Amino acid sequence: MSKPAKVDPAADSLVPLFKSIGLPQAKAVEAVKSTKSVPILKDIIESHPAIANGLDEKQASLIVALSVGLSKADGVGIPERDYIITRLLEGGLKSVDQVNAAVKYTESHKVPIDDGDFDKECGVGFTISPTELYDQVTKYITSNAVADWANLGSVITTLRGSSTLRWANPLEIKNTVEKAFTEAFGAKEAAKPKTKEPKKEAKPAAKGKAANAAEDVAASRKSVFEEGFLGQLHKPGGNPQIHEHLREAHLAATGGNVWTRFPPEPNGYLHIGHSKAIFVNFGYAAHNGGKCYLRYDDTNPEKEEARYFESILEMVRWLGFEPWKITYSSDYFSELYNLAVELIKRDKAYVCHCTQEEIKIDRGEKKGQPRPCIHRNRPIQESLTEFENMKNGKYRPKEANLRMKQDLDDGNPQMWDLTAYRVLETPHHRTHDKWKIYPTYDFTHCLVDSMENISHSLCTTEFIASRQSYDWLCDALEVYKPRQSEYGRLNLEGTIMSKRKILALVDEKFVNGWDDPRLYTLIALRRRGVPPGAIISFVSTLGVSTSASNIETARFEQTVRQYLEGTAPRLLMVMRPLKVIIENLPEDYLLMIEKPLHPKVPALGTTTIPFTRTIYIEADDFRLEDSKDYFRLAPGKTVGLFQAPFPITCTSYKTDAATGEVVELICKLENEGPLKKAKAYIQWVAEHAPSGSPVRVDETRIFHQLFKSDRPPSDFRSDIAPDSLEVVKGAMVEVGFWSLAKRSINEARKEAKERTQKAAKENADVEREAGDHTPQATSEQLVGNECVRFQGLRVAYFALDKDARIASLDEPADVEPVRKQGDYLVLNRIVSLKEDAGKAN
């Protein structure tokens, strides 16, 4: 039985005094234990009758906090102390944080004190309404690309420490952040009891596998589709119709479900902006248990190429979505032609022989006021005959057009007799020479939406003006009328997305193809190593509204970092190796070290690396001149090695005779005597030929912003940065890279095969009209070298480039991967680490 602690009689006699100011017994006893602050607290009580006469418990506790703060402060005199007490008793200082700020303020500000400046620095009078607090929280979440509930703690901590919310009630901040997270990411799932099986999705997520995006969207991004723009969309069948039977037939065909479509033009490669359209159309359908078409808008054979068709399907699937049906506008050429004939018969269209210049004048493009075309009122039969002549090849391009007879008195230019059909002589990739005339977007889009029973025609805001002509044409032909709804586009600053301009960059050799990782085409982002899940996370975090999203590339990269943080394995890596000889180890010393591939994700597994007499460290982790704020290696200095059992101390170094550059360090392993505590740890790789260590990288490609400015001018060529591509040769990675690469590729192939088989099974009843260049869904589309991703510890995130050649990756899964003759290892930097910007040199 322990003896009772001795009580200082002097201190014990102060308990009643401290209780007299309003402290409860426990707090009074606690106060007397702080020997440094006790005299200060006693003097405050004895010097201020208002305090001695008693306060409420909260103010009494603040007086104790003040005494503790004063005991640690330097230079706060009695006048300054009494000023703080006065402000406290007046009710201006209401928290310990404010009291501590007041003490700090009076260390450098003496009486007389500026009340206004004091109030500002100490949060006196600070107020913030719940609405204002919510606005600040949501603004922070959006502007910092916060991805999910995993960031809750860091967001609360950051906001509580921010200058604008420092004085806000911490509990109110916490509750508001949780409310904003719930609205942005859906309800936080409660932790399951340990006795229950973990969710099936947990393992793939931990391994960084690409989940089915449609399922992921439906499960975790509910608020995007239930609130704001998408949350306000009409229910299926809620779009007005000219006849009730059209609505009934539509609902019968769809079963009352959401049907959407993603309708790209196959005249170029998709870019990051298209990822939003893919997410909106496929995601909205998936969230509502509906279906989404991939429909190629192939009405202009002059600009369409087979490679674009293939790439579009590949990118849709790479992002995690599977089309319900793959269709083409050209599937409906016969139906569209018949509808055009019907439109003429209803006196709603006519054949025009005007020149392009005359049409522009008639449509008011010169003066802003339209005028009737001279052919507008030609007899119906004459237009039918001329349209047949167009179809049969009588006219050359631009000699005849079919124009809709709309409303020239309307203020909307999209109602000024748009062109419905034009003559083109280029063979079509699917219909070949069958057609000499082709429908325009303005004629095709709404009618194919109608024929495919689209419930929600979702497009970007540049088509707002087209909605009126869209509705006019459907009603003119008395067919089912889908409802077009428009949302804001996604634009990234610091790059360009114009297909024409990107083509110029490619053709003029400013970049190395459409998949150059400095571009923001989806194939370029894929090659760079950006995970598709990170792109979906980025788009979903931005939300969907009618406003355009003009986002800095830094914000996009931050989302990628956050995604990779919990999914990418970590390997030791040095970019610019500096040789280190550990002099107190024998030549044949070998210690095999098992290390985790991610300290917080055990599911990623472990790897085993050698530790030997010769190792390599990052050249930047050594310098000749030491300083107090430098904690890495220098002569006579000790530094820790990640995962190694002991730190090392630099005892000497060797330099190149010609350049004076340090080329080798001589170090001592601190494995004897008292263990030296290292203030910093650095990465390393060991020289050990039998195990294949280190893995030497032939090229490491680092991509910087292609343009000098965030908003490249129209003369974009003059804005191209001269050093946007940096190539580093000779980097080294730990030997665990081989097994990681093999496993990553094999897992990706397995998932791709399962996904493709599942999609084929689910869509087995879908009829697809085969034709030339009809793309097919294959598992190979989903697997490339970029599936090999990792974090080089303290360096950056990297992925294997398509230029890399590694024979072992194509061998059976049970064959141990090793470097072979002819292998060529190329890595791309996906993004830097957050720490890079503030890393001391």
C-alpha positions, 0 to 999 in steps of 0.5 A: 500500500502506497504512502499518502503524498506529503502536502505543502502546508503553505500551498494547502493554505492557498486552496481556500483563497483560490476557491474564494474567487470561484474555482471548484475544489479540484481546480483550486487544488490543481492551481496550487500545484503550478509553483511558478504561477502560484505567486502571480495568481495570489498577487492578482487576487490580493490586488483586485477586490473584484476578483477577491469578491468572487467570479463565475467559474469560467472567469475564475478559470481564465484568471488562472490561465492568465497567471500561468501565461504570465509565468511563462511570458517575458517583459509583461509588467504590472500595468499590462497585466492589469489591462488584460485583467480589466478586459477580461472582467469586462467580458472581452476575453472569453477563452484561454486562447484569447488570454494567451494571445493577450499575454503574447500581445503585451510582451511587445506592446506597453501601456497605453495600449491601442484598444482596437489593435488589441481587440483585433489581435486577441479576437475580442468581439469576434462574431460569425454567423452559422451561415458565414461559417458554413460558407467559409468551410465549404469554400475551403473544401472546394478550393483545396480539393478535399477528397473524402472523409479521410481528410476530416481531421486535417480540415478541422485542424487547419480551419481552427488555426486559420486567421479568419476562424481562429476565434470561432467556437471550436465545437461549431467549427467541428459541427459545421465541417461534419455537416459540409462533409456529409453534404459533399461526400454522403453520410460517414459510414460508422465503423463496423464491429471487429467481429464482422467481415470487412467490406469487400471494397476495402481491399481493392481500395487499399491496393489502389485498384480501380473500382467500377466508377459507376458503382463508386459514384452511386455509393459515395458521391450521392450529394453531387447527384441529389443536390444543386444542378443535378438534384433539381433535374426533372423526374423521368417523364416530367419533360413536357410533350406536345402530345400525351401519348409521346410521354406514355410511349417513352415511359413504357420504353424506359420503364420510367428510368433515367436514360442518358448519353455521352455523345462525343464527336470522333474528331479528336482525343478526349481531354480533362474537360470531357471527364466531367461530361463522362462523369455527369452522364454516366454517373447520373444514370448510375446513381438513379439506376438507369442506363447511359449510351456511348453515342458517337456523333459521326455526322462529319466524315471529313474530320473523323478517324478510326483512332478517335473512335477507339480512344474514346471508348478506351477512355470511357472504360479507363475512367471506370464506366461501361456503356450500356449501348455503343451507338452512332448517329450514323445508325439513324441516317435512314430515319433522319433522312425520312424525318427531313422529308417529313419536315419539308412536307410540313412546310418546315424546311426548304432547299437553299442554293445560296452561297455561304456568304449569302446565308451568313447575311440572311442569318444576320451574322453581318448585321445582327438582323435576319432576313428571309432567304430567297428560297424560303417560300419555294413550293414544298414539292420543289424542295422535295425534288431538290432534296432528292437531287442532293441525296443522289449526288446532283450537287457539289458541296455548298451548292445546296443545303436543306434549311429549317424554316424556323422563326426569323422574328425570334430573338434567338439566332438559333431560330434563324433557319439553321442548316439541317443537311449539307452535301459532302463528298468524303466517304463515311467510315461506316456507310462508305459511299451510300450517302452524299448528304449528311445531317448537321448537329442541330438536326441530328442531336435532338432527334437521335436523343428522341429515337433513343428515348433519352430522359435527360439530355445533359450538355454544357452551357454553350448549348443553352441557345440551342435548346429552343431549336431542339424543342422546336424541331421535336415539336415540328415533327411531333416526336418525343421531346427529351429535356436538354439541361445545361451545366458549366464546363470544366476548364483547367488553367495553365493548359489548352484544350482546343483540339485545333491548338493541340493538333498544332502542338503535335504537328509542330513538334512542341510536344511528342504526340497527343499522349505527351504527359505535359498535355491534359488529354485523357490519354496523356494523363493516363500515360503520366500515371494519373489514376482514373479514380483521382480524376473522378474524385477531382471532378466529383469534388468540384460539383456540378452547376451552371457556372463554368469551373476554371480550376488551377492545375495545382488544385488538380494535382493536389487531388491526385496527391491525396488519392495516391497518398493512401493507394500508392506503395512506397519504395526507397529511391534516389534521383541523383545518387551519391555513393556512401561507403560504411567503413566499419562494416566488412566487405561481405556484410549483408542484412536483409530488411523487411519493410512495409510498402505503406506504413498505414496500409498493411494490405499493400504488403511488404518487400525485402531489401538488402543493407550492405557496406555500399549504399547510395543516398540522394546527393541533395542530402549531403552538403559540406557546410553545416548549420543549425537548421540543417539536419541531414548529412554533413561532415561529422554529422549523424543522420538516420536511414529509413528502415535501417537499424542504425544511423550513420555519421559522415567521417570523410569524403572524396572529391573529383580531382577535376571538378571538386565535386563530392563523389563519395562519402565515408561514413560510420554505422552507429551500431556500437555504444549508446545509440545516437539519436538522429534528427532526420532520416533520409532515403537510400538504396544498397549495392548488392548485385546478387539480389539485383539491387539497386534498380537503375532507371534509364530515364526519369521524366519530370514534367513541368507546365507547358506554358509560361502563363496560367491563361495562354494567349491566342498566340499560344506558341509564344507562351511555351515554356522552354524547359517543360520536360526534364530528363534525369538519368541514373536514378536508383530504386530499391529492388522491391520495384520488380515484384511490385511492377509484376504484381501491379500489372497482373492485378490490373490484367485480372481486374480488366478481364473480370470487368470486361466479362461482366460488361459483356454478360450484362450487355449480352442482349444489346444489339450493336450494328457492326461496321468498319472501325466499330470499337470493341470493349477489350480487357487490354484497353484497361492495362498499360505500363502506367498501372505500375505506380509508387511513391519514391519516398521523399521524392515524388509519385512515379509511374512506368512509362509506355516507352519502358521495356520490361520483359519480365512483366509479360512472363507467367505470374509465378516467374520472379521478375528480374532485369534482362538484356534489352530492358529499358526502364522509364519512369514518369513523375505523376506529381511531386510530394506536398513537402517538396515546396517547403523542403529545406535545401 
